[in-house]
Amino acid sequence: MHDAAELLLSSTKKGTIMTLAERLLHRGKQEGRQEGRQEGRQEGRLLLLQRQLTKRFGQDVLDIRVQERLRTASPEQLDLWAERILDARAFEDVFCDFPEDPS
């Protein structure tokens, strides 16, 4: 009987450990999917803003400095710039908070 109890306890512990491992794996997958969706939305914002800028102001506006600023901007900043395109008379109006190149 003692051996049966140990076997039952052992399998219960393994089941608990597997359940915990499965939960952690599931949680990690959920977090990974959420992070992937957020990155996808950010990439979509970036691509849309780039298309809007080139459509409105021409291909030449997307120099390396502007592209880097777009890539490092927050989602909120990208949204603000995308809204400003609607009223902007010049490229600079979109990025009025964008620091000038000191060189």
C-alpha positions, 0 to 999 in steps of 0.5 A, spaced: 500 500 500 505 504 501 508 503 494 501 505 491 501 511 495 508 513 493 506 512 486 499 516 486 503 522 490 508 522 485 504 522 479 500 527 482 506 531 483 508 530 476 501 532 474 501 539 478 508 540 475 506 539 468 499 543 469 504 549 472 509 548 466 503 548 461 500 554 464 506 558 464 507 556 457 500 558 455 501 565 458 508 566 455 504 564 448 499 569 450 504 575 451 507 573 445 501 574 441 499 580 444 506 583 443 506 581 436 499 584 435 502 591 438 508 591 433 504 589 427 499 595 429 506 600 430 508 597 423 502 599 420 502 606 423 509 607 420 507 604 413 501 608 413 504 615 415 510 614 410 505 613 404 501 619 406 508 623 407 510 621 400 503 622 397 503 629 399 510 631 399 514 627 395 519 621 395 524 626 397 521 628 404 523 621 407 531 622 408 534 617 413 533 622 419 526 622 418 525 615 417 529 613 423 525 618 427 519 615 424 521 608 426 523 610 433 516 614 435 511 612 439 504 610 436 501 616 439 506 620 436 505 617 429 498 618 430 499 625 431 503 626 425 498 622 421 492 627 423 497 633 422 498 631 414 490 633 413 492 640 415 499 641 413 501 646 408 508 644 408 512 638 410 515 642 416 508 643 419 507 635 420 513 635 424 513 642 428 515 638 434 521 635 430 528 638 432 532 641 426 538 638 424 544 641 428 549 640 422 
